[in-house]
């Protein structure tokens, strides 16, 4: 029989090595998932978000510089500048995609931290490229544009805006005559702000006549962009209110019948529903009764109540209804939910776009204060990041809803869009 004396210490050594490796692997995994690692990942994601916000501002400033230089649609703008601007927009959009993925990631903290750092570096690199584009645009502007030509172009943009938008006051008057304050006050405020922005633009254009180097064309462009955003808000408010008024009666009546049926289901099959389903559905019925009583004066509120009640009904009934009934309910609920999500997105976009920050910059780095904003009234960076991410989530969910071919999937995406903005 061969001598096996060597086998025992060898086996012990192998077992010990295996234990050491196992301990090291476990320690590394614990470390990569520890509270310290999660905190570091959170800081890295926050840093990437701040970098994305800075890039977003830079891209907005680049658009502003193109518009002020009368270069957005001009035939003589070099192809390289057009492509660089398009590339900047795409990089900004990819940044939002990547950041939203990071925020939703619940995996290994160390991996999330590393991905956030790489994103941060990529965004910083893109900011440098955008800065280089700004420099090339400024050089091209000096060679191809005159102060008089830029002033004339700015005046044309102002006149075109007024001509295409028209007077918003009749739209507000029409809403005021039919509906309560909540359905027209936002449009009235937007009308006042649009007038103020147009007045600021006119003042900047007058100043530009005697001071071609004072950044007044940029000031006028900022004010005109604000005015355009507020005028769109008036049009959106008018359209949404009239659409709601046309649909609210039928929506409320249908929802009341649906809730009565849901109460019957919850009463007959309580074990298949969420706890307390019947009581919560009866409370929803009271909400619908209140909405029905005021539907003629508050149609937007009525449509929102219907969408919210239907969402709660679907959650409460759970598996108590068949798949066919769920699909039918989804088809019925989808139009109203989409309307609510779109209205919420339009309002959120106004907040995000009309006053993204207190200042913009000219091509030479001079700070230009926005037309109707003050530095101490501007939201802080954390709030701006959160707001932009909410808007981006909602946009993506609405895109999913539009692309979905199944009613239940479309409704889920539409509800996610609306929820992101509530």
Secondary structure, DSSP 4 states (H G I P E B T S, - for coil): ----HHHHHHHHHHHHHHHHHHHHHHHHHHHHTSHHHHHHHHHHHHHHHHHHHHHHHHHHHHHHHHHHTT-SS-TTS-HHHHHHHHHHHHHHHHHHHHHHHHHH--S-HHHHHHHHHHHHHHHHHHHHHHHHHHHHHHHHHHHH--HHHHHHHHHHHHHHHHHHH--SHHHHHHHHHHS-GGGTHHHHHHHHHHHHHHHHHHHHHHHHHH-TTSSHHHHHHHHHHHHHHHHHHHHHHHHHHHHHHHHHHHHHHHHHHHHHHHHHHHHH-GGGS-TTHHHHHHHHHHHHHHHHHTTTT-HHHHHHHHHHHHHHHHHHHGGGS-HHHHHHHHHHHHHHHHHHHHHHHHHHHHHHHHTSSSEEE-TTS-EEE-TT--GGGSPPHHHHHHHHHHHHHHHHHHHHHHH-SSHHHHHHHHHHHHHHH-
